[in-house]
């Protein structure tokens, strides 16, 4: 862990689940500053891209904002290979017609909603 936090680890695997439904939750968290890229052992060197990541947070036009995040993702993932997403988890749940109140969040999670469910 200390090697990763110091930025001395060459690479590692990890999981990440978005806290909110916005590309900023991924891009800014990992590429928003030199400190965040070092802390996560990405050591991404491109300040011009990090500045764009920071500035993307302030774009109010949703179409322009999404276009900028798509371009940033293309630059970081495809062009620079600074981050390699391996898979996206699909959550499957078995339910029944007797189960009432089952709802999942936008990300597929049912965490903390069990209190709203009951079996009839």
Secondary structure, 3 states (H helix, E strand, C coil): CHHHHHCCCCCCCCCCCCCCCCCHHHHHHHHCCHHHHHHCCCCCCCHHHHHHHHHHCCCCCHHHHHHHHHHHHHHHHHHCCCCCCCCCCCCCCCCCCCEECCCCCCCCCCCCCHHHCEEC
